[in-house]
Amino acid sequence: MLLLLSHLSTKPPLFSTSLAASSSSSSLCCLRRLKFQFCPSSLFKPLSRPSLACHVRSSSSSAGGVHMDSTSVDSVTRDLKSQSLGDDGPDETGNNVGKLRLQDLNWDHSFVGELPGDPRSDSIPREVLHACYTKVSPSVEVDNPQLVAWSESVAQLLDLDPKEFKRPDFPLLFSGASPLPGSVPYAQCYGGHQFGMWAGQLGDGRAITLGEILNSKSERWELQLKGAGKTPYSRFADGLAVLRSSIREFLCSEAMHFLGIPTTRALCLVTTGKDVTRDMFYDGNPKEEPGAIVCRVAPSFLRFGSYQLHASRGKEDLAIVRTLADYAIKHHFPHIENMSKSESLSFSTGNEDLSVVDLTSNKYAAWTVEIAERTASLVAGWQGVGFTHGVLNTDNMSILGLTIDYGPFGFLDAFDPSFTPNTTDLPGRRYCFANQPDIGLWNIAQFASTLSAAELIDDKEANYAMERYGTKFMDEYQAIMTKKLGLPKYNKQLISKLLNNMAVDKVDYTNFFRLLSNLKADLNIPEDELLVPLKAVLLDIGKERKEAWINWVQSYIQEVKWNTFGFLSSTGISDEERKASMDSVNPKYVLRNYLCQSAIDAAEQGDFGEVRRLLKLIERPYDEQPGMEKYARLPPAWAYRPGVCMLSCSS
């Protein structure tokens, strides 16, 4: 049985027999040694650095192999921003796209056409066997639904004419009250580990996918209505969503995209005109809240749990794991399907036996490795912008490496490695900011275990996927932090000391890095002037702490002045160039929870203006945006009340 990383929980997860049987002692060793340290060890439980290396042997190389150190920034091959979804603007011919009416959208229902489905189409809660989905129509009741906000960027992805948002029937269509022409609605069946415990069947309890759209670039985009009514997977819930959580999901989906973080997107947000009963704090005091629906958009909403559930059931359902893997590779990883021996790269696992994994001999192994690497890049991106997901269950992990299922998320205000925005997570802080890299690895281990149970990969291939996660995370994270500080090369000691100082003095994460670019790389600046550019974030620090910060700033300036060859440079980039570079990766604006709450409070009174202003703000997070400075302020005192800085999963 795979054990939970010791510093995350004292309870082992519950596996089904079929999943547990696939775990080996070598997998255990691999999982245990991959832990990540990027926060002050004196303030949080120590996490040992990974000791990983892979040896690459290319079929076209005569050198016999190239060593790749897992901590080498040079091995990063692309910036995180290149992994964000979509591409706005003209098509390849230079013509602007986005002129289709809703009735002209190009639907393609591959999911329901190629995968086994539930023979029943009712929404009665039940165990759904031998199926990947259930066809079920939205059942939400509406009363004069209203369009709250929409994303022009997502409309362009779908080639949708912006004039369509002005249609009188648009709120009816995107609340699910009226069927969207061409759609074939269904709810997906999946399972997952929740807080480390196997939860069995979960599924889309209130999300109903309308189908897939193929745009003019042949890109596939699924449209999904969250809060559209009951499905067989709703269990004892009502299948609905409230305006409060829907605003948060709509805005954060778009905010993450414009930060350059891979994410699901959001086309629009509508109110239903009906109230929904919710016990927000699970304290026995439910209240009525406005209902709402978000139209979520992604190439696919397949999750780790989509595969786990079928593997856990064993027997004939193991064949569904293979079918579902083939489907994903065909439609979302076609380069793996087309991989040939001429592109062969063989890898040693880094273990003492130096066994070789040839990814071209098993497409499922190559697929697993790519999912592991995408996940690692995603988590590194979160750490870079100070984002905490809050509910990293395996049913909330996208196989495409997207941020998915925005619940009680939160961006760091005062830097605190143990921060969790989820009240349900408070006892053990399993999903806190500092634990996200380890949790990503743990979830990859469960996914690999699933594929092993279905005999799609072997133990060596599973181990290699986990090693690649560790290598990729460290490469990406170190590259991100190097860019955030404007350094010529990664400096572990300097960055560790910085994070320690930030945690001790509760320094605002976003504002600090933004202001850091204002420091001049001048070793002759008097000590009493060194901290002037940072005075807005270094609040209420005494003499001892001031000295600690002066020492760090002096070390930082010296490091900036040293070039990548280890020599003091007088011909490096200018302060202005460094500032521009740093400002391009350190956002001025993030979607802080108190900003969301201000928009929610107004929207619940019928004023949607603040939601729309926030949407425009977060579409340009790295720009100064004169006149909008108030949105970069530290949280006010009221923001620390329950339900603002921390939230439950109730939505």
C-alpha atoms as one frame of an Amber mdcrd trajectory, in Angstrom:
protein
   0.000   0.000   0.000   1.285   3.449  -0.893   1.650   5.470   2.281   0.914
   9.162   2.610   3.965  11.359   2.965   4.683  11.374   6.663   4.642  15.128
   7.121   1.233  15.537   5.512  -0.987  13.284   7.577  -0.896  10.601  10.211
  -3.567   8.564   8.474  -2.852   6.302   5.498  -5.269   6.578   2.565  -7.820
   3.863   2.024  -7.235   2.050  -1.241  -9.407  -0.514  -2.873  -7.813  -3.933
  -3.069  -7.072  -3.630  -6.784  -5.310  -0.300  -6.365  -3.300  -1.390  -3.354
  -2.131  -4.544  -5.043  -0.410  -2.596  -7.799   1.912  -0.711  -5.461   5.440
  -2.015  -5.071   8.247  -1.436  -2.623  10.195   0.391  -5.321   7.283   2.778
  -5.788   7.263   3.395  -2.061  10.936   4.319  -2.067  10.475   6.656  -5.014
   7.548   8.466  -3.428   9.246   8.818  -0.066  12.392  10.410  -1.409  10.682
  13.030  -3.565   9.979  15.953  -1.259  10.456  19.620  -1.913  11.871  22.441
   0.168  11.032  25.994  -0.812   9.856  27.536   2.460  11.657  28.400   5.699
  12.399  25.161   7.520  12.394  26.951  10.843   8.772  27.916  10.360   7.347
  24.775   8.842   8.093  21.087   8.780  11.332  20.404   6.916  11.003  18.934
   3.449  14.101  17.261   2.082  15.320  18.155  -1.380  14.912  15.498  -4.083
  17.958  13.558  -5.106  17.089  12.884  -8.700  18.915  12.483 -11.952  18.030
  10.999 -15.295  20.414   9.903 -18.025  19.168  10.636 -21.531  20.306   8.544
 -24.434  19.142   9.776 -27.813  19.063   7.404 -30.756  20.687  10.104 -32.863
  23.517  10.882 -30.420  26.953   9.352 -30.486  27.993  10.844 -27.187  26.433
   8.055 -25.211  24.345  10.208 -22.911  23.885  13.642 -21.456  23.506  14.075
 -17.693  20.621  16.315 -16.653  20.822  17.605 -13.064  17.376  17.950 -11.533
  18.297  21.341 -10.080  19.598  22.806 -13.331  17.676  25.859 -14.421  19.150
  25.401 -17.890  17.015  22.312 -18.401  13.814  24.345 -18.434  12.711  24.316
 -22.058   9.827  26.712 -22.062   8.267  29.399 -19.945   5.180  28.593 -17.929
   3.228  31.208 -19.823   3.466  29.166 -23.003   1.338  26.496 -21.343  -1.698
  28.720 -20.824  -4.764  27.902 -22.840  -5.881  29.656 -25.949  -4.609  32.293
 -28.327  -6.557  35.458 -28.870  -6.449  37.585 -31.976  -6.220  36.917 -35.711
  -6.034  33.437 -37.197  -3.240  32.199 -39.465  -4.640  34.159 -42.416  -4.676
  37.389 -40.441  -8.452  37.514 -40.266 -10.257  38.076 -36.993 -12.356  35.121
 -35.896 -15.335  35.046 -33.586 -18.341  35.571 -35.805 -20.467  32.473 -35.195
 -23.952  32.527 -33.786 -24.830  30.009 -31.095 -26.827  27.890 -33.515 -23.803
  27.724 -35.847 -21.279  26.350 -33.359 -19.430  23.276 -34.642 -20.340  20.525
 -32.166 -18.413  17.272 -31.962 -19.496  14.764 -29.333 -16.507  12.442 -29.173
 -16.821  11.722 -25.440 -20.329  10.282 -25.634 -19.669   8.794 -29.070 -16.515
   6.829 -28.255 -16.830   5.894 -24.581 -19.215   3.549 -22.732 -22.231   5.300
 -21.235 -24.900   4.672 -18.623 -27.965   2.981 -20.183 -30.162   5.083 -17.918
 -30.672   8.833 -18.332 -32.444   9.742 -15.091 -30.870  11.773 -12.310 -31.732
   9.431  -9.430 -28.635   9.126  -7.180 -27.110   5.696  -7.643 -23.943   3.756
  -8.318 -23.225   3.917 -12.047 -21.297   0.865 -13.239 -19.283   0.166 -16.388
 -19.820   3.709 -17.726 -17.857   6.943 -18.139 -20.914   9.195 -18.176 -24.656
   9.509 -17.876 -26.717  11.506 -20.349 -28.733  13.927 -18.252 -30.289  17.298
 -19.035 -30.076  20.446 -16.900 -33.001  20.664 -14.483 -32.340  23.970 -12.724
 -35.374  26.189 -12.142 -35.021  29.825 -13.174 -36.984  33.026 -12.758 -35.841
  35.830 -15.039 -32.174  34.741 -15.181 -29.624  37.489 -15.828 -26.225  37.601
 -17.474 -23.747  38.847 -14.867 -20.493  38.828 -16.867 -18.810  37.179 -19.815
 -15.293  36.664 -21.170 -14.569  38.065 -24.608 -11.317  36.102 -24.620 -13.133
  32.772 -24.221 -15.712  33.780 -26.816 -12.826  34.161 -29.276 -11.660  30.624
 -28.481 -15.084  29.380 -29.554 -15.314  31.712 -32.588 -18.443  33.093 -30.936
 -19.755  36.466 -32.094 -19.735  38.845 -29.076 -23.177  40.064 -30.173 -24.576
  36.720 -29.034 -24.209  37.806 -25.407 -26.893  40.425 -26.075 -29.482  37.847
 -27.155 -32.599  37.973 -24.955 -32.506  34.183 -24.620 -28.796  33.984 -23.749
 -29.391  33.705 -19.975 -31.955  30.974 -20.578 -29.565  28.996 -22.775 -26.602
  29.265 -20.407 -28.571  28.563 -17.287 -29.671  25.315 -18.884 -33.341  26.321
 -18.749 -33.474  26.159 -22.561 -31.482  23.563 -24.510 -28.545  24.904 -26.483
 -28.968  23.806 -30.136 -26.606  20.958 -30.987 -25.702  20.053 -27.398 -25.817
  16.523 -25.967 -25.689  17.026 -22.170 -24.063  14.504 -19.855 -22.462  14.182
 -16.423 -19.097  12.453 -16.059 -18.557   9.470 -13.755 -15.379   9.435 -11.660
 -14.026   8.741  -8.179 -11.117   9.972  -6.135  -9.152  10.358  -2.948 -10.480
  13.125  -0.729  -8.054  14.342   1.955  -6.042  11.170   1.404  -8.967   8.778
   1.855 -10.477   6.757  -0.993 -14.032   8.089  -1.460 -15.356   5.740  -4.143
 -17.758   7.081  -6.762 -18.047  10.871  -6.894 -18.769  12.222 -10.377 -20.265
  15.460 -11.675 -22.783  16.147  -8.941 -23.818  19.552 -10.271 -21.809  20.042
 -13.463 -23.400  19.081 -16.770 -21.278  19.075 -19.920 -23.103  20.272 -23.022
 -20.606  18.791 -25.471 -17.479  19.726 -27.399 -16.956  22.610 -29.802 -14.382
  22.456 -32.607 -13.217  25.948 -33.495 -11.692  27.253 -36.728  -8.251  26.021
 -35.592  -9.649  22.510 -34.953  -9.167  23.029 -31.218 -11.548  21.062 -29.012
 -13.371  22.904 -26.214 -15.889  21.355 -23.843 -18.690  23.547 -22.510 -19.934
  22.717 -19.034 -22.656  24.286 -16.871 -21.820  24.200 -13.164 -24.897  24.362
 -10.956 -27.377  23.194 -13.594 -29.227  20.620 -11.480 -29.151  17.078 -10.170
 -27.315  14.165 -11.755 -26.931  10.530 -10.656 -23.745  11.707  -8.919 -25.368
  14.401  -6.768 -25.790  12.030  -3.823 -27.790  13.986  -1.221 -27.098  17.429
  -2.718 -29.338  19.596  -4.896 -27.001  19.972  -7.891 -27.128  23.768  -7.667
 -24.574  26.533  -7.059 -24.785  29.916  -5.379 -23.747  33.312  -6.711 -21.007
  33.617  -4.082 -18.989  30.606  -5.237 -19.871  31.117  -8.907 -18.389  34.626
  -8.951 -15.208  33.273  -7.385 -14.890  30.480  -9.953 -15.689  32.724 -12.913
 -13.182  35.387 -11.927 -10.381  33.087 -10.813 -10.580  30.956 -13.959  -9.873
  34.048 -16.017  -7.396  35.538 -13.521  -5.214  32.416 -13.629  -5.217  32.385
 -17.423  -3.988  35.952 -17.636  -1.349  35.238 -14.992  -0.040  32.591 -17.391
  -1.124  29.599 -15.304  -2.772  26.659 -17.127  -6.451  26.594 -16.166  -9.972
  25.802 -17.184 -11.718  28.909 -18.506 -15.108  30.531 -17.939 -17.308  31.819
 -20.753 -20.058  33.438 -18.727 -21.864  33.732 -15.414 -25.661  33.945 -15.068
 -27.983  34.209 -12.108 -30.963  31.859 -11.930 -33.339  34.236 -10.135 -33.964
  31.496  -7.560 -32.574  31.158  -4.059 -30.509  28.187  -2.914 -30.193  27.020
   0.681 -26.636  26.691   1.948 -25.034  26.118   5.348 -21.906  28.124   4.578
 -19.989  27.250   7.742 -21.502  23.787   8.368 -22.648  25.064  11.756 -26.345
  24.246  11.511 -27.354  27.743  10.374 -28.344  27.490   6.707 -29.555  30.524
   4.814 -30.969  31.436   1.430 -28.492  32.683  -1.186 -28.923  33.723  -4.846
 -28.396  30.864  -7.276 -26.055  31.090 -10.265 -24.398  29.056 -13.013 -20.921
  29.302 -14.551 -20.222  28.028 -18.055 -16.798  26.431 -17.731 -14.652  25.754
 -20.800 -11.700  23.385 -21.216 -10.291  21.002 -23.830 -11.319  18.225 -21.446
 -12.575  17.840 -17.892 -10.996  14.395 -17.468  -9.434  13.968 -14.030  -7.175
  11.488 -12.301 -10.315  10.169 -10.636 -11.886   9.440 -14.041  -9.426   6.534
 -14.268  -9.205   5.663 -10.599 -12.849   4.714 -10.210 -12.807   2.077 -12.943
  -9.525   0.589 -11.739 -10.896   0.349  -8.211 -13.792  -1.786  -9.460 -11.510
  -4.315 -11.138 -12.518  -7.076 -13.543 -14.156  -5.799 -16.739 -13.902  -2.172
 -15.622 -10.112  -2.378 -15.948 -10.699  -2.438 -19.707 -12.425   0.951 -19.389
  -9.190   2.419 -18.000  -7.447   1.421 -21.226 -10.325   2.693 -23.378 -10.334
   6.016 -21.547  -6.547   6.299 -21.857  -6.747   5.615 -25.599  -9.436   8.282
 -25.909  -7.360  10.890 -24.083  -4.226  10.151 -26.098  -6.125  10.261 -29.381
  -7.828  13.609 -28.769  -5.557  15.445 -26.326  -2.075  13.902 -26.675  -1.932
  13.026 -30.397   1.837  13.579 -30.529   2.218  10.539 -28.284   0.105   8.415
 -30.619   2.299   9.516 -33.521   5.608   9.029 -31.714   8.053   6.902 -33.697
  11.254   5.046 -32.873  13.248   7.686 -34.739  12.304  10.089 -31.941  13.326
   7.588 -29.290  14.695   8.756 -25.963  15.647   6.157 -23.398  15.936   7.057
 -19.729  17.491   5.430 -16.725  15.400   5.665 -13.591  18.282   6.916 -11.474
  18.066   3.829  -9.268  21.019   1.610  -8.475  19.956  -0.987 -11.031  20.119
   1.701 -13.758  17.195   0.063 -15.519  16.161   1.762 -18.747  12.703   3.073
 -19.574  12.045   3.447 -23.308   9.002   5.673 -23.580   8.505   4.962 -27.290
   7.908   1.286 -26.597   4.833   2.034 -24.444   2.634   5.000 -25.269   0.932
   4.765 -21.874   4.255   5.269 -20.116   5.017   8.322 -22.267   1.522   9.615
 -21.513   1.963   9.137 -17.764   5.282  10.959 -17.813   3.796  13.890 -19.700
   0.910  14.154 -17.240   3.415  14.097 -14.375   5.466  16.860 -15.971   2.433
  18.994 -16.770   1.284  18.640 -13.182   4.719  19.601 -11.885   4.800  22.711
 -14.079   1.326  23.648 -12.910   2.190  23.396  -9.218   5.418  25.343  -9.743
   3.349  28.070 -11.362   1.025  28.163  -8.351   3.966  28.557  -5.990   5.324
  31.376  -8.093   2.191  33.531  -7.870   1.311  32.487  -4.313  -1.828  30.530
  -5.215  -3.252  27.891  -2.870  -5.875  25.606  -4.420  -7.302  24.396  -1.126
  -8.801  21.048  -2.226  -6.207  19.005  -4.098  -8.161  15.763  -4.071  -7.434
  13.420  -6.969 -10.864  14.128  -8.447  -9.736  17.776  -8.713  -6.586  16.968
 -10.710  -6.774  17.487 -14.479  -4.931  15.064 -16.757  -4.117  18.099 -18.935
  -2.286  19.850 -16.126  -4.929  22.547 -15.707  -6.083  24.294 -12.563  -9.588
  22.911 -12.130 -12.477  23.172  -9.661 -12.135  26.520  -7.910 -13.552  26.158
  -4.418 -11.989  27.622  -1.251  -8.864  28.865  -3.057  -6.748  31.791  -1.924
  -3.759  33.882  -2.950  -1.192  34.560  -0.262  -1.451  37.905   1.451   1.089
  37.829   4.295   3.570  35.091   3.414   2.747  32.020   5.458   3.924  28.592
   4.210   1.222  26.883   6.311  -1.595  28.974   4.842  -4.719  27.090   3.800
  -7.844  28.918   2.619 -10.034  25.886   3.338 -11.619  25.671   6.804 -12.134
  21.922   6.283  -8.360  21.579   5.876  -7.491  23.366   9.112  -6.894  20.378
  11.416  -3.980  18.932   9.427  -3.374  21.591   6.742  -2.852  18.814   4.220
  -3.454  21.171   1.318  -1.612  24.229   2.636   0.628  26.321   0.364   3.866
  24.600   1.376   2.469  21.109   0.852   1.207  21.576  -2.697   4.332  20.198
  -4.439   4.295  17.026  -2.310   0.553  16.615  -2.752   0.973  16.896  -6.517
   3.480  14.031  -6.352   1.225  11.989  -4.085  -1.624  12.399  -6.548   0.620
  11.387  -9.446   1.499   8.247  -7.476  -2.193   7.368  -7.191  -2.695   7.948
 -10.911   0.319   5.791 -11.780  -0.964   3.100  -9.425  -4.259   3.120 -11.322
  -2.547   2.596 -14.668  -0.400  -0.157 -13.148  -3.537  -1.916 -11.914  -4.865
  -1.832 -15.484  -1.512  -3.218 -16.699  -0.860  -0.160 -18.869   2.497   0.631
 -17.225   4.910  -1.321 -15.037   6.582  -0.345 -11.774   9.704   1.015 -13.444
   7.629   3.266 -15.681   5.538   4.428 -12.717   8.702   5.224 -10.757  10.147
   7.118 -13.675   6.995   9.259 -13.977   7.332  10.208 -10.324  11.014  11.032
 -10.766  10.179  13.216 -13.740   7.646  15.054 -11.600  10.356  15.870  -9.079
  12.878  16.930 -11.699  10.380  19.053 -13.608   9.051  20.754 -10.502  12.499
  21.762  -9.273  13.546  22.984 -12.727  10.403  25.069 -13.152  10.255  26.390
  -9.596  13.883  27.471  -9.578  13.500  29.149 -12.968  10.407  31.008 -11.739
  12.052  32.245  -8.547  15.175  33.293 -10.458  13.031  35.407 -12.784  10.970
  36.835  -9.932  14.128  38.154  -8.285  15.776  39.241 -11.522  18.849  37.127
 -10.787  21.421  36.021 -13.357  21.278  32.505 -11.900  19.489  30.563  -9.182
  20.732  31.163  -5.631  19.195  28.768  -3.131  20.657  30.428  -0.028  19.534
  33.913  -1.018  15.989  32.812  -1.835  15.643  30.666   1.278  16.740  33.576
   3.465  14.266  35.852   1.717  11.338  33.509   2.302  12.365  33.116   5.926
  12.411  36.897   6.391   9.051  37.250   4.663   7.476  34.636   6.897   8.894
  36.125  10.109   7.635  39.608   9.287   4.429  38.509   7.542   5.342  40.382
   4.377   2.762  40.580   1.597   3.830  38.074  -1.068   2.534  39.814  -4.192
   3.423  43.383  -3.269   6.928  42.520  -2.078   8.046  40.997  -5.360   6.448
  43.822  -7.314   8.282  46.457  -5.245  11.567  44.559  -5.311  12.077  45.613
  -8.925  12.410  49.232  -7.716  15.699  48.488  -5.920  18.739  49.933  -7.621
  21.654  47.557  -8.122  24.085  49.990  -6.516  26.468  48.745  -3.839  27.113
  52.327  -2.700  23.565  53.086  -1.489  23.717  54.122   2.208  22.268  51.589
   4.638  19.572  53.967   5.851  18.264  54.272   2.287  18.393  50.596   1.241
  14.892  49.711   2.429  13.121  52.821   1.123  11.741  51.076  -2.001  10.293
  48.330   0.247   8.860  50.482   3.022   5.261  49.860   1.897   5.598  46.136
   2.704   8.097  46.136   5.574   5.643  47.307   8.204   6.212  47.546  11.962
   9.661  45.937  11.967  12.024  46.613  14.856  15.730  47.359  14.802  16.797
  43.697  14.750  14.519  42.825  11.874  15.518  45.962  10.001  19.134  44.842
  10.183  18.167  41.403   8.881  16.484  42.986   5.875  19.392  45.347   5.224
  21.768  42.372   5.220  19.537  40.516   2.768  19.169  43.507   0.438  22.936
  43.986   0.387  23.414  40.314  -0.512  20.704  40.627  -3.140  22.270  43.661
  -4.816  25.625  41.922  -4.870  24.065  38.832  -6.463  22.300  40.924  -9.097
  25.611  42.545  -9.970  27.348  39.211 -10.487  26.950  37.753 -13.951  26.305
  34.125 -14.835  30.071  33.489 -15.092  30.680  34.443 -11.467  32.300  37.816
 -12.072  31.255  41.233 -10.789  29.649  42.865 -13.784  29.486  46.535 -14.639
  28.034  45.874 -18.071  24.954  43.840 -17.117  21.388  44.880 -17.800  20.302
  48.266 -16.552  18.049  48.815 -13.551  15.291  49.792 -15.962  15.666  46.599
 -18.006  15.727  44.454 -14.880  12.608  46.191 -13.553  10.738  45.593 -16.805
  11.768  41.936 -16.778  10.778  41.438 -13.140   7.470  43.279 -13.527   6.591
  40.942 -16.400   6.599  37.948 -14.013   5.555  39.600 -10.732   1.901  40.650
 -10.959   0.720  43.915  -9.477  -2.809  42.549  -9.164  -4.019  39.134  -8.020
  -7.544  38.055  -7.154  -7.338  38.437  -3.400 -10.246  36.963  -1.478 -11.383
  40.331  -0.153 -11.667  41.669  -3.718 -13.902  38.727  -4.580 -16.008  39.374
  -1.499 -16.533  43.050  -2.389 -17.826  41.975  -5.800 -20.007  39.271  -4.208
 -21.554  41.687  -1.708 -22.512  44.100  -4.490 -23.757  41.361  -6.824 -26.011
  39.880  -4.157 -27.709  43.307  -4.098 -28.140  43.241  -7.882 -25.079  45.361
  -8.778 -22.798  43.429 -11.137 -20.498  46.375 -11.886 -17.731  45.305  -9.527
 -17.611  41.790 -11.012 -17.089  43.317 -14.439 -14.466  45.789 -13.191 -12.525
  42.988 -11.542 -12.656  40.974 -14.749 -11.102  43.853 -16.685  -8.494  44.341
 -13.956  -7.330  40.722 -13.877  -7.028  40.581 -17.659  -3.883  42.756 -17.275
  -2.335  41.657 -13.964   1.229  42.682 -14.858   0.346  46.226 -15.998   0.363
  49.244 -13.687  -3.176  50.293 -14.724  -3.125  53.876 -13.356  -6.214  54.662
 -11.308  -6.658  51.065 -10.179  -4.032  51.072  -7.427  -6.614  50.461  -4.687
  -6.983  46.897  -5.959  -3.361  46.198  -5.001  -3.823  47.280  -1.386  -3.379
  44.980   1.571  -6.563  43.368   2.905  -8.631  45.628   5.185  -9.516  44.518
   8.712 -12.940  43.235   7.663 -11.301  40.811   5.218 -10.227  38.573   8.113
 -13.765  37.690   9.077 -14.952  34.102   8.491 -16.073  33.476   4.944 -13.644
  35.949   3.382 -10.017  35.022   4.101 -10.978  31.389   4.683 -13.881  29.470
   3.209 -15.546  26.103   3.370 -16.371  23.837   0.455 -20.017  24.906   0.688
 -21.155  26.403  -2.589
